[in-house]
Structures are given as C-alpha cells and as structure tokens.
C-alpha cells in the first residue's frame, strides 16, 4: 500500500467524523466476503425471485459454500458523490435536478448521503432516509475549485465502511458523477484500485462527455487522453460490479440515475467464508454462476486480500 499523504488522512478523518460509526468492512480470510449480483434477462430486465440454490460462487476456481443470501428487499445505503468543481459549473443546475430525482427514486427503506467532490468540506448530508434533507443538500452545492477525484473516492469508501448497521443487513453502493479528470489529489489510480478491491461496494460512474472540443482542450492541459481516463473509470465500475455511463447529452442524466436506482433495488447479495483463509495475500478472483436459462449476471471481479 502507498504512503498516504497528510491531506488524505485529514480528509478521511473529516468524513468519518460526520457519520455514525458501525461495523468494519469485510476482511477476507477473517470475515464474511459478500458479493452483490445483478441478474437480467435477454431484454435487460431485472430478474427477481431467484433462490440461493440457483447461485454458485467460485474463488480462484474453487467452489465456496454460500453462508448468506438476500434479495432486492434488503435496504441499500448509497453515497452520492457529486463533482461540483469548477469544470462542472455549466452543468450544475441539471446535475442538481437529476441527483434530486435520484434520491426521490430510492425506496423508503433506503438511505443516502450527499458528498461534494471538491476541495471544500465534502459531506453535505450524512446518511439518512430523509428525502427532503437530501434534496436540500443537493441544492446547496456550488461549483468551485479543483477535482480531487481519487482522494474523494478513497475517503468515501472509508466513510461507508463506518456506516453499516450492526443490527440490520444493508447493502451499499457509491454513485459518482464527475468529468473523471483528477486535478487535485496526488493519489494515483493504481493506489485507488488497490483500495477499491479491498471493499465490497459497487461503484456506479456517470461521466458526461459533452464536447469533443472541450475534451481536446483538457487533453492538452493534462497531457493525458480522455480515452485513458475513461478506461480507468470503466475499470473502477467493472471491478466492483457497478456500471459506467458516458452520456453525450446532459439531459440523459435523469434516465441514467433512474436506471441506477432501479438496479440498486434488484441486487442479490451472497456471502461466504473463504475455504482458504491464510498464507495467500493478493488478488482473489471471483466467478459467479446462475443456474437459470436465458439470464445474464454481473458482479465484482474479485477482491484484494488485506494482510
């Protein structure tokens, strides 16, 4: 693991201080490993009503005994991470509208937190089921500053590791809206990917790509191609079992947020205790199989075994 800068440590400490602490994240080899699974039919419609005996989990090719199973009726906690940096200024009104529609689409049993991806104090609303409070926090966002993207994702994951309710099973997800260009963090993508792989939190990435001219200007300033940035964002989503979206029209945000809310309401969660628990640190590959004809499924690709 990298040496983490003082700024990152302070950002994480601030996030953790704004929310009630709960049970720690799952640690492979000592605790239950959980996997969120999305199952759809040939028409991309979510498939409900499956039972535990229709799922199989393999870790590094070896079958695992499922110890925990839950369907979409389990509530979800969502961290809504909004890029309100200066580069998103023109789109902010529509971002606020779409984000508000998203929190209103969540079920009464679900909760959300609103976090601003800027170099200002980031937590605008800690985890709550109060839709009015969430909408108010979204309306308070304003465009300012740089984009500490990777640090903000890192800190938000640690925040969510402290929000789990000891007395109730709840799923978790991170929904990120950003132009995807890290300009204020000093935290590299390989470092972030290692952190992401130690958590069981699917990441949904929404990165508007509205203008070819703007993209070329950004590439000239950053010395990086937008394609390489988008590759990293896709990897964050695919490695965690989430999805990535790159809309060409800002008006598409409402539909994307609606699709994400619908998907979060239809996840299955499987948990298992690894049959091999020691002596093999590093990445462990997960394979999910669903014994039902005519369906497709998606889950995180694996996890990084913490020492």
N, C-alpha and C positions, 0 to 999 in steps of 0.2 A: 504493500500500500504506500501511496506517496506521502511525503511530509506535507501536512495541511497547514496553510498559512494562517496567521492570526486573524485575518479578516474572515476566513471561512469559519473558524472556530467561533468567533463572536456572532456571526450570522446564525449559525446553528444554535448557539446558546439562546439568542433572542427568540428564535422560533419556538424552541422548546419551552421557554418561559411563558409563552402566551397560551398554552393549551394544557388541559389536564393530562397528567402522565398516566399511562396504563401499562399493560404487559409489554415486554420487549418483542422485537421482531423474531420470527422463527430463525433458529440457527441450525443448519444441517448437522446431523450427527448427534445432537443432544435434544432436539425438539422436533415436533411435527413439521414436516415440509408440506406446504399447501400449494395447490395449483388451481388457478381459475381456468375454466374451459368454456369456450363458446362453441355451440353446435348449431349449424344451419342446414337447411335443405337445399335442393338444387336451385331454388328461386331466391336464395339468400334470406329466407325467413327463419327466425329463431325456432328451434325445436325444443319443446317443453315436454315434461312428463317422463324423462328417462330415469332409470333406476341405477343404483350403484353397480349391479352386476353386468351392466352394459359398458362399463368403463374398465380400461386396463392401463396401469402406469408401469413404465419401464425406466429404470435409472441406469444409464450406461449399458443398456440392452438387457438388464436383469429385471424380471417382474417383481413388483412390490405389492405388499398387502395393503389395501385401502383401509385406513382406520377411521376416516372421517369423510362424510358426504353430505352436501347440502345443495339445494337447487336455488332458483332465482328468487324464492321467497325470503331468503336471507337478506337483511338490510345492508346497504352499502354506504361507506364513508368516502367522499370524493374531495380531493384537494383541487380546487380550480385555480390554476396558476396562470395569471394574465400578464402578458408582456405590455406594459404601459410606458415603455421607454420612448425617447424622442422619435425613433424611427417609425413608431406606430401611431403618431399623432393624427394623421388624416383619417385613419380608420377607426379611431377610438369610439365615436358615437355608435357605430354599427356593432363594434365589439361589445360595448356595454349592453346593447339591445339583445344580441344573441346570447351572451352569457346570462342575462336575466331570464330569458326564455328557457335556458338550460336548467337553472336551479328550480324554476317553476315546474319543469317536466319531471323532476325527481319525485319519488313516491313519499307519502307522509312518514314512512318508516326510515327513510334515508336521511343522511346528513351531508353537509358540505362545509368547506372552509374556503375563503376567498383570500388569495395571496397575490400581491403585486410584484411582478418581476422587474424591479428597478433597484437602484442603489439607495432608495428611501426605506424606512422601516416597512417590512413586507407584509405582515399579517393584518389584513383589513377586517377580517371577521373569522374568529376561531370556529371550530367545528360546531355546527348547530343544525337543527331541523327547521329553524325559523326562516321561512322563505322571505318574509319582509325584511329581516335583518340582513340576509344575504343580498337581496336586491339593492338595499341601501348602501351596502359596502361596495357593490359593483358601480353604483352611480358616483361614488366618491373618488373613483380612480381618475387620475390625470396624467397626461403624458409628460415625461421628464426623464432626463439622464440617459445613461448607457444601458447595456443589456448584459448583466451578469448571469447568463443563461445557465451554464453548467453548475455554478455555485448555488443558484436558486433551486435547481432540481435536486442537487445533493442535500441541501438543507431541508427541502420539503419532504424528501423521503425519510429523513431522520425525525422530522416533526410527526409524520404519520406513524412511525414506529412507536411513538409515545401516546397514540390516541386510542388504541384498541381497548375495548371494554372487557374487563376481567369476567363480567357476569353475563355477557351476551356475545354470541358469534356474529361478527360483522365483516363483510368483505371490504376491500379498499381499492381505490383507483386514483391515479393522478391524470388530470386533463389539462394539457398545456396548450396555450395559444401564444404563438411567437412568430417572428420572422426568421427565427432559427439562427441568428448571427450573434455569437458570443463576443461581446466587445468590452466586458468589464469584470472578468472573473479571475483570470490567472490560474484556472483549473482545467486541465486538459481533458479531451474526450476519452482517452484510454483510462484515465483515473476515474471519470464518471461512470464508464461502463462497468468497471470493477465493482463500484458501489451499487449500481443498479442490479447487478447479478447476485448480490447478497440479500436482496429484498424480494418479496413475493407480491409486488404491487404492479399491476399492468399500467403502462403509460400510453395515453392517447395524445398524439401530437397533431395539432392543427397549425399549419404554416402557410398562410396566404402567399401566393406567388402572382402578383397582380400586374407587374410591368417588366418587360424584357429590358427596357432602358434602365430602370431602377436597379435591376439585377446586375447589369453590366457595370454601372457606377459603383455598386457595392463591391463587386469583384475587384475593381481597380483599386479601391481604397484598402480592402482587406488582404489582397494578394492571394485570395482563395476563390475557387469556383463555387457557385451556388449548388452545382450538382454534388460536390463533395460534402457540402453542409447537409443537403437533403439526404444523402446516403447515411450520414450519422444519425439523423432524426429517424429515418426508417429503421435503422438498427436498434435504436432505443425502444421503438414500439414493438418490433418483431421479437426481440429477445425477451420482452416482458409479457408477451401475449396480448398487447394492445393493438392499436391501429394508427396509421399515419394518413393525413389528408393534406393536400396541397391545392387548395381552391384557387381558381383563376379569377373568381368574382367574389367580392366581399359579401355580397348578398347571399352567397351559398352558406354562410356561417350558421344561419338558423337551422337549415336542414341537417348540417353535419352535427351540430350539438344535439339535435333531436335524435339522430341515429345513435349517437354515443349513449344518451340517456336510456334509449330503448335496449341497447346491448347490455348495459350495466344491470338492467332489470331481469336479464335472462342468462346470467352466468351460472354454471355449475362450479362447485368448489370441492376438490378432492384433497385429502390429506393422508400422509403415510409417514411411518418411521423408517428411515433407510435401513435396509438389511445389512449394509456395510457402514459402520459408523466411525471408523478411525483409520489412521495411517495413510490417508489418501486425500490430501488437500488439493484444491484446484477446482476446475470447472467440471460439473457433473451434468451430462446430457439427459434431458427428459424426453420421453416419447409417450404420447397418449394414443390409445386406440379406442374407438367407439364401435361396438358391435351392433350397428343398426344400418340397414341398407339405405343408400341414397342420401347420406349426410356427409358434411364436411365439418372439420373442427379446427380450432386454433387454441394454442396455449403457449406459455413461455418455453423457450428452448432449453432451459436448464438453470442451474444456479451455481454460484461460486461458494465453495465450502469455506466458511470462515474458520480461522485457526482457533 
